[in-house]
């Protein structure tokens, strides 16, 4: 029987349940980046671009992620 759960391009796919989610490591990375910028007094354009790119990539797996 083919695998019904797999990780591809940084997202966890569960074809049996029709669910796409973020792996735990990606969730931790997103949380860490947000907390680092929240604690900093200022952020460079590169830091902001990195966070925005990470959030855009994760938005596909998050309910209402594109809002």
Buried (B, 14 or more C-beta within 10 A) or exposed (E): EEEEEEEEEBBBBEEEEEEBBBEEEBBEBBEEBEEEBEEEEEBEEEBEEBBEEBBEBBEEBBEEEEE
